[in-house]
Amino acid sequence: MYYNYTTTCIGSELEGTQNLVAYGTGANAQEAQEQAIKNALNDVIFKGITAGKLGCAIKPLVFEVNAKEKNENFFSNFFSKNGDYNKYVLFTREVALDKEIQKTHNSIQGTLKGVVIKVLLSNLKQKLVQEGIIKSI
């Protein structure tokens, strides 16, 4: 059985937030949840979000080629265990996963978690502008 672990937009709100479903794996449930949040932010920043609700797509915040490598120090700190990435998301709830998929995945790759989060998109853009990673809009 195949399952798609793509970060998906499920809604947007007026105050500059995007509601996303994201997935992550880790040695335990807490690590998997943290990885899911990091995966969602990485997608928002560098890939954009194209899957999900119609009219809810997000273009990548950073368009520059190799921006992650050029700003490696910032992003390493940002996504570190005690990094600032948590300031730009609100955890809302876990996603119920198919028990058979989760059992198979967990035995092969570690714990799998799906989460619904709110990304504080406006605040995240502002942080990237302040750090000189993107230009002011």
Z-matrix of the N, CA and C atoms (Angstrom, degrees):
N
C 1 1.453
C 2 1.532 1 108.73
N 3 1.320 2 116.95 1 134.69
C 4 1.469 3 123.06 2 -179.41
C 5 1.517 4 109.11 3 -104.35
N 6 1.325 5 115.68 4 140.72
C 7 1.452 6 120.56 5 175.70
C 8 1.518 7 108.78 6 -134.32
N 9 1.322 8 116.95 7 138.62
C 10 1.451 9 122.85 8 -177.51
C 11 1.536 10 109.44 9 -92.68
N 12 1.331 11 116.48 10 123.40
C 13 1.461 12 121.28 11 -179.07
C 14 1.525 13 111.93 12 -103.27
N 15 1.300 14 117.67 13 32.88
C 16 1.456 15 123.48 14 179.91
C 17 1.525 16 110.43 15 -73.79
N 18 1.322 17 116.38 16 138.01
C 19 1.461 18 120.33 17 173.59
C 20 1.520 19 107.87 18 -65.90
N 21 1.323 20 115.67 19 130.34
C 22 1.459 21 122.22 20 -171.89
C 23 1.523 22 110.71 21 -125.70
N 24 1.322 23 116.57 22 136.43
C 25 1.461 24 121.43 23 176.13
C 26 1.530 25 109.00 24 -86.38
N 27 1.323 26 116.06 25 129.39
C 28 1.464 27 119.66 26 178.76
C 29 1.525 28 112.19 27 -115.51
N 30 1.339 29 116.70 28 1.38
C 31 1.459 30 119.52 29 177.42
C 32 1.513 31 112.23 30 164.77
N 33 1.332 32 114.73 31 161.58
C 34 1.460 33 120.44 32 176.16
C 35 1.522 34 108.15 33 -133.63
N 36 1.316 35 115.06 34 157.11
C 37 1.449 36 120.30 35 -177.90
C 38 1.520 37 109.56 36 -127.44
N 39 1.307 38 115.99 37 159.36
C 40 1.461 39 121.84 38 -173.67
C 41 1.513 40 113.98 39 -61.74
N 42 1.313 41 118.40 40 -33.14
C 43 1.458 42 120.33 41 -175.20
C 44 1.519 43 113.50 42 -80.21
N 45 1.339 44 117.82 43 18.74
C 46 1.464 45 120.67 44 175.39
C 47 1.507 46 113.94 45 84.02
N 48 1.320 47 117.31 46 30.99
C 49 1.452 48 120.29 47 176.10
C 50 1.517 49 110.13 48 -114.43
N 51 1.326 50 115.37 49 151.04
C 52 1.462 51 122.46 50 175.48
C 53 1.515 52 107.32 51 -121.60
N 54 1.303 53 116.38 52 134.36
C 55 1.459 54 121.63 53 176.45
C 56 1.519 55 108.31 54 -95.07
N 57 1.328 56 116.16 55 122.26
C 58 1.456 57 121.58 56 -175.14
C 59 1.520 58 111.24 57 -126.62
N 60 1.330 59 114.77 58 152.84
C 61 1.458 60 122.04 59 167.87
C 62 1.519 61 105.56 60 -108.79
N 63 1.334 62 116.26 61 128.50
C 64 1.462 63 121.11 62 -178.52
C 65 1.522 64 109.24 63 -137.70
N 66 1.335 65 114.83 64 160.10
C 67 1.470 66 121.03 65 -176.50
C 68 1.515 67 110.19 66 -129.32
N 69 1.327 68 114.92 67 150.26
C 70 1.456 69 120.17 68 176.99
C 71 1.510 70 110.57 69 -154.13
N 72 1.321 71 114.70 70 160.89
C 73 1.459 72 120.77 71 176.73
C 74 1.526 73 109.19 72 -123.53
N 75 1.316 74 115.56 73 155.13
C 76 1.452 75 120.62 74 178.35
C 77 1.510 76 110.57 75 -165.88
N 78 1.304 77 115.96 76 177.40
C 79 1.462 78 121.61 77 179.73
C 80 1.528 79 111.48 78 -67.95
N 81 1.346 80 116.21 79 -25.23
C 82 1.460 81 121.29 80 178.21
C 83 1.530 82 108.36 81 -147.34
N 84 1.316 83 116.34 82 177.60
C 85 1.467 84 121.23 83 -175.40
C 86 1.530 85 112.79 84 -60.89
N 87 1.336 86 117.31 85 -41.04
C 88 1.466 87 120.80 86 -179.35
C 89 1.527 88 111.51 87 -64.08
N 90 1.337 89 116.64 88 -45.14
C 91 1.469 90 120.34 89 178.01
C 92 1.525 91 111.08 90 -63.08
N 93 1.319 92 116.85 91 -40.03
C 94 1.461 93 120.87 92 179.90
C 95 1.529 94 110.87 93 -64.35
N 96 1.336 95 116.57 94 -40.34
C 97 1.465 96 120.65 95 178.27
C 98 1.530 97 110.72 96 -65.30
N 99 1.324 98 117.32 97 -44.95
C 100 1.468 99 120.83 98 178.25
C 101 1.525 100 110.70 99 -61.74
N 102 1.335 101 116.69 100 -40.72
C 103 1.461 102 119.91 101 179.29
C 104 1.519 103 111.50 102 -66.07
N 105 1.327 104 117.77 103 -36.50
C 106 1.461 105 121.37 104 177.42
C 107 1.530 106 110.54 105 -61.64
N 108 1.327 107 116.27 106 -42.51
C 109 1.467 108 120.89 107 178.72
C 110 1.529 109 110.17 108 -64.97
N 111 1.323 110 117.06 109 -44.44
C 112 1.467 111 120.94 110 178.08
C 113 1.528 112 110.87 111 -62.76
N 114 1.322 113 117.12 112 -40.93
C 115 1.468 114 120.65 113 178.34
C 116 1.522 115 110.88 114 -61.03
N 117 1.328 116 116.38 115 -43.14
C 118 1.469 117 120.39 116 179.42
C 119 1.523 118 110.85 117 -62.33
N 120 1.326 119 117.55 118 -46.65
C 121 1.468 120 120.55 119 -179.93
C 122 1.524 121 111.47 120 -65.27
N 123 1.319 122 116.80 121 -40.01
C 124 1.464 123 120.14 122 177.07
C 125 1.532 124 110.04 123 -60.27
N 126 1.319 125 116.78 124 -42.80
C 127 1.467 126 120.59 125 178.22
C 128 1.529 127 111.41 126 -64.00
N 129 1.319 128 117.34 127 -44.23
C 130 1.470 129 121.29 128 179.27
C 131 1.527 130 110.34 129 -61.35
N 132 1.312 131 116.84 130 -44.09
C 133 1.463 132 120.91 131 -175.28
C 134 1.532 133 112.01 132 -72.89
N 135 1.331 134 117.71 133 -45.60
C 136 1.466 135 120.36 134 -168.91
C 137 1.525 136 115.98 135 -109.86
N 138 1.313 137 118.96 136 -25.05
C 139 1.467 138 120.75 137 -175.12
C 140 1.519 139 113.68 138 -111.75
N 141 1.320 140 115.70 139 -31.15
C 142 1.451 141 119.94 140 -170.42
C 143 1.524 142 108.80 141 84.88
N 144 1.326 143 115.28 142 167.23
C 145 1.464 144 120.92 143 179.86
C 146 1.527 145 106.96 144 -119.52
N 147 1.312 146 115.70 145 117.70
C 148 1.464 147 120.03 146 -179.04
C 149 1.527 148 112.26 147 -112.16
N 150 1.311 149 117.56 148 -17.99
C 151 1.465 150 120.99 149 -178.47
C 152 1.521 151 110.30 150 -88.49
N 153 1.310 152 114.95 151 146.61
C 154 1.453 153 118.96 152 173.51
C 155 1.503 154 114.24 153 121.12
N 156 1.292 155 114.10 154 -155.51
C 157 1.457 156 123.88 155 -174.45
C 158 1.534 157 111.21 156 -58.94
N 159 1.298 158 115.83 157 137.08
C 160 1.464 159 122.16 158 178.97
C 161 1.532 160 110.50 159 -59.36
N 162 1.336 161 116.55 160 133.74
C 163 1.458 162 121.58 161 179.38
C 164 1.517 163 113.88 162 81.37
N 165 1.306 164 116.77 163 11.06
C 166 1.462 165 121.57 164 -174.32
C 167 1.529 166 111.01 165 -116.16
N 168 1.315 167 117.34 166 5.84
C 169 1.467 168 121.27 167 -177.29
C 170 1.527 169 110.89 168 -63.70
N 171 1.318 170 115.66 169 149.23
C 172 1.462 171 122.21 170 179.55
C 173 1.525 172 107.73 171 -124.58
N 174 1.321 173 115.88 172 125.84
C 175 1.463 174 119.37 173 173.25
C 176 1.521 175 107.83 174 -73.89
N 177 1.344 176 117.05 175 153.79
C 178 1.471 177 117.84 176 177.30
C 179 1.527 178 110.29 177 -60.14
N 180 1.315 179 116.35 178 144.11
C 181 1.464 180 120.22 179 178.18
C 182 1.524 181 110.84 180 -73.64
N 183 1.336 182 116.53 181 -29.93
C 184 1.461 183 122.08 182 -178.33
C 185 1.529 184 108.14 183 -115.69
N 186 1.324 185 115.73 184 118.32
C 187 1.463 186 120.93 185 179.78
C 188 1.524 187 112.81 186 -98.23
N 189 1.310 188 116.86 187 -18.64
C 190 1.463 189 121.37 188 -175.46
C 191 1.525 190 111.39 189 -62.36
N 192 1.318 191 116.10 190 131.05
C 193 1.455 192 121.72 191 177.41
C 194 1.530 193 109.23 192 -64.71
N 195 1.301 194 116.98 193 136.85
C 196 1.467 195 124.04 194 179.06
C 197 1.533 196 114.13 195 61.75
N 198 1.317 197 116.76 196 23.67
C 199 1.471 198 120.04 197 -178.86
C 200 1.527 199 111.99 198 -62.23
N 201 1.320 200 116.67 199 -34.55
C 202 1.466 201 119.54 200 179.82
C 203 1.522 202 110.45 201 -64.78
N 204 1.321 203 116.35 202 -41.10
C 205 1.466 204 120.92 203 178.89
C 206 1.526 205 110.99 204 -71.63
N 207 1.329 206 117.37 205 -40.19
C 208 1.469 207 121.36 206 -179.77
C 209 1.527 208 111.80 207 -65.29
N 210 1.332 209 115.72 208 -29.04
C 211 1.467 210 121.44 209 -179.51
C 212 1.524 211 109.95 210 -115.83
N 213 1.323 212 115.20 211 38.97
C 214 1.458 213 121.68 212 -173.95
C 215 1.524 214 112.76 213 -56.80
N 216 1.317 215 117.85 214 -41.96
C 217 1.456 216 121.24 215 -179.25
C 218 1.531 217 110.96 216 -60.81
N 219 1.328 218 116.25 217 -47.17
C 220 1.467 219 120.04 218 179.90
C 221 1.527 220 110.56 219 -61.20
N 222 1.340 221 117.42 220 -50.97
C 223 1.462 222 120.03 221 -174.98
C 224 1.530 223 112.26 222 -69.80
N 225 1.320 224 118.57 223 -32.01
C 226 1.468 225 120.76 224 175.33
C 227 1.527 226 109.98 225 -62.45
N 228 1.311 227 116.16 226 -44.51
C 229 1.469 228 120.55 227 177.50
C 230 1.525 229 111.36 228 -68.58
N 231 1.332 230 116.67 229 -42.64
C 232 1.462 231 122.68 230 -178.07
C 233 1.529 232 110.85 231 -58.08
N 234 1.338 233 116.67 232 -45.89
C 235 1.460 234 121.36 233 -176.35
C 236 1.534 235 113.62 234 -93.23
N 237 1.318 236 118.76 235 7.33
C 238 1.469 237 121.31 236 -179.91
C 239 1.534 238 110.39 237 -69.64
N 240 1.317 239 115.27 238 169.98
C 241 1.473 240 120.68 239 -176.16
C 242 1.530 241 112.60 240 -52.14
N 243 1.302 242 118.15 241 -43.05
C 244 1.467 243 121.24 242 178.76
C 245 1.524 244 111.50 243 -108.47
N 246 1.333 245 115.57 244 27.88
C 247 1.459 246 121.12 245 -176.28
C 248 1.519 247 113.67 246 -74.05
N 249 1.312 248 114.10 247 172.71
C 250 1.465 249 121.66 248 -177.12
C 251 1.519 250 113.94 249 -73.16
N 252 1.322 251 118.47 250 -8.96
C 253 1.467 252 119.92 251 -175.60
C 254 1.532 253 112.11 252 -54.08
N 255 1.324 254 117.38 253 -33.48
C 256 1.469 255 120.65 254 -179.14
C 257 1.523 256 113.63 255 -66.89
N 258 1.334 257 117.53 256 -17.35
C 259 1.464 258 120.90 257 179.00
C 260 1.526 259 112.24 258 -74.10
N 261 1.316 260 117.06 259 -12.31
C 262 1.462 261 121.34 260 -172.61
C 263 1.517 262 113.13 261 -113.56
N 264 1.332 263 116.50 262 11.89
C 265 1.466 264 121.14 263 177.25
C 266 1.527 265 110.21 264 -139.46
N 267 1.298 266 114.65 265 151.37
C 268 1.455 267 121.75 266 171.43
C 269 1.519 268 106.57 267 -122.47
N 270 1.324 269 116.93 268 121.21
C 271 1.460 270 121.61 269 177.70
C 272 1.521 271 107.82 270 -75.22
N 273 1.312 272 116.90 271 130.47
C 274 1.457 273 118.33 272 179.00
C 275 1.525 274 112.31 273 -109.02
N 276 1.346 275 116.66 274 -46.74
C 277 1.467 276 117.82 275 179.63
C 278 1.519 277 110.70 276 -169.87
N 279 1.320 278 115.11 277 166.87
C 280 1.460 279 121.09 278 174.36
C 281 1.524 280 108.96 279 -84.05
N 282 1.323 281 115.32 280 157.26
C 283 1.452 282 121.93 281 175.73
C 284 1.527 283 107.20 282 -100.42
N 285 1.317 284 116.02 283 133.37
C 286 1.466 285 119.58 284 176.31
C 287 1.524 286 108.40 285 -72.39
N 288 1.315 287 116.11 286 125.96
C 289 1.456 288 121.65 287 179.88
C 290 1.519 289 109.75 288 -106.76
N 291 1.315 290 116.01 289 149.87
C 292 1.454 291 121.94 290 175.43
C 293 1.532 292 108.61 291 -55.62
N 294 1.309 293 117.25 292 126.63
C 295 1.474 294 121.56 293 -175.13
C 296 1.526 295 112.22 294 -60.04
N 297 1.321 296 118.12 295 -38.33
C 298 1.467 297 121.23 296 -179.54
C 299 1.522 298 110.62 297 -67.38
N 300 1.336 299 117.11 298 -42.48
C 301 1.473 300 121.36 299 178.02
C 302 1.529 301 109.31 300 -63.43
N 303 1.317 302 116.50 301 -46.69
C 304 1.456 303 120.59 302 -178.08
C 305 1.532 304 110.74 303 -63.56
N 306 1.318 305 117.73 304 -42.92
C 307 1.461 306 121.47 305 179.54
C 308 1.527 307 110.59 306 -61.19
N 309 1.336 308 116.67 307 -47.27
C 310 1.468 309 121.30 308 179.42
C 311 1.516 310 110.71 309 -62.83
N 312 1.317 311 116.54 310 -47.47
C 313 1.465 312 121.73 311 -178.93
C 314 1.517 313 111.01 312 -62.42
N 315 1.330 314 117.09 313 -47.19
C 316 1.459 315 121.56 314 -177.24
C 317 1.518 316 111.96 315 -60.53
N 318 1.315 317 117.24 316 -35.94
C 319 1.464 318 119.33 317 -178.62
C 320 1.524 319 111.56 318 -73.97
N 321 1.337 320 117.54 319 -22.81
C 322 1.465 321 121.62 320 -177.89
C 323 1.527 322 112.36 321 -97.37
N 324 1.331 323 117.35 322 -47.44
C 325 1.461 324 121.18 323 -168.30
C 326 1.523 325 115.16 324 -121.74
N 327 1.293 326 119.58 325 5.98
C 328 1.455 327 120.72 326 -176.96
C 329 1.521 328 110.82 327 99.71
N 330 1.303 329 116.03 328 -175.24
C 331 1.458 330 121.94 329 -176.20
C 332 1.532 331 110.72 330 -69.73
N 333 1.318 332 115.95 331 134.25
C 334 1.465 333 123.59 332 177.60
C 335 1.515 334 108.95 333 -108.32
N 336 1.325 335 116.74 334 132.03
C 337 1.464 336 121.35 335 176.87
C 338 1.514 337 109.53 336 -132.77
N 339 1.317 338 115.11 337 141.22
C 340 1.451 339 121.98 338 169.80
C 341 1.512 340 107.67 339 -112.72
N 342 1.323 341 117.13 340 139.56
C 343 1.463 342 120.83 341 -179.12
C 344 1.523 343 110.34 342 -134.14
N 345 1.312 344 115.06 343 151.17
C 346 1.460 345 122.15 344 169.45
C 347 1.519 346 105.59 345 -104.94
N 348 1.323 347 116.12 346 124.91
C 349 1.462 348 120.77 347 -179.51
C 350 1.522 349 110.50 348 -132.41
N 351 1.308 350 115.03 349 159.23
C 352 1.464 351 122.13 350 170.41
C 353 1.514 352 106.27 351 -105.87
N 354 1.320 353 116.53 352 124.74
C 355 1.459 354 121.25 353 175.56
C 356 1.519 355 107.63 354 -96.83
N 357 1.317 356 116.15 355 125.83
C 358 1.465 357 122.00 356 178.40
C 359 1.529 358 107.53 357 -82.08
N 360 1.317 359 114.48 358 78.25
C 361 1.456 360 122.72 359 -170.61
C 362 1.526 361 113.00 360 -60.07
N 363 1.312 362 117.21 361 -44.85
C 364 1.473 363 120.48 362 -179.70
C 365 1.528 364 111.32 363 -61.38
N 366 1.318 365 116.49 364 -43.31
C 367 1.468 366 120.70 365 179.47
C 368 1.521 367 111.25 366 -66.72
N 369 1.329 368 116.49 367 -38.73
C 370 1.462 369 121.00 368 179.24
C 371 1.527 370 110.63 369 -65.32
N 372 1.334 371 117.07 370 -43.87
C 373 1.477 372 120.56 371 176.53
C 374 1.525 373 110.22 372 -58.78
N 375 1.330 374 116.04 373 -45.23
C 376 1.460 375 121.04 374 -179.05
C 377 1.534 376 110.88 375 -60.25
N 378 1.315 377 117.46 376 -41.24
C 379 1.469 378 121.54 377 178.68
C 380 1.522 379 110.33 378 -62.92
N 381 1.326 380 117.78 379 -43.40
C 382 1.464 381 121.18 380 -179.55
C 383 1.528 382 111.37 381 -67.09
N 384 1.319 383 117.49 382 -32.82
C 385 1.466 384 120.75 383 174.78
C 386 1.524 385 109.89 384 -68.60
N 387 1.334 386 118.09 385 -46.39
C 388 1.460 387 122.46 386 179.44
C 389 1.531 388 111.64 387 -57.95
N 390 1.329 389 116.45 388 -34.98
C 391 1.467 390 121.18 389 -178.49
C 392 1.528 391 112.05 390 -83.92
N 393 1.348 392 116.89 391 -3.71
C 394 1.459 393 120.83 392 179.09
C 395 1.524 394 113.92 393 76.62
N 396 1.315 395 116.76 394 17.68
C 397 1.460 396 120.47 395 -179.13
C 398 1.524 397 110.90 396 -84.06
N 399 1.330 398 116.11 397 -35.17
C 400 1.463 399 120.41 398 173.05
C 401 1.528 400 108.11 399 -128.22
N 402 1.315 401 114.73 400 160.71
C 403 1.458 402 120.21 401 178.61
C 404 1.529 403 110.05 402 -85.08
N 405 1.317 404 115.34 403 152.75
C 406 1.450 405 120.95 404 177.96
C 407 1.525 406 110.06 405 -61.65
N 408 1.294 407 115.16 406 141.73
C 409 1.479 408 120.19 407 -177.58
C 410 1.497 409 110.95 408 -92.78
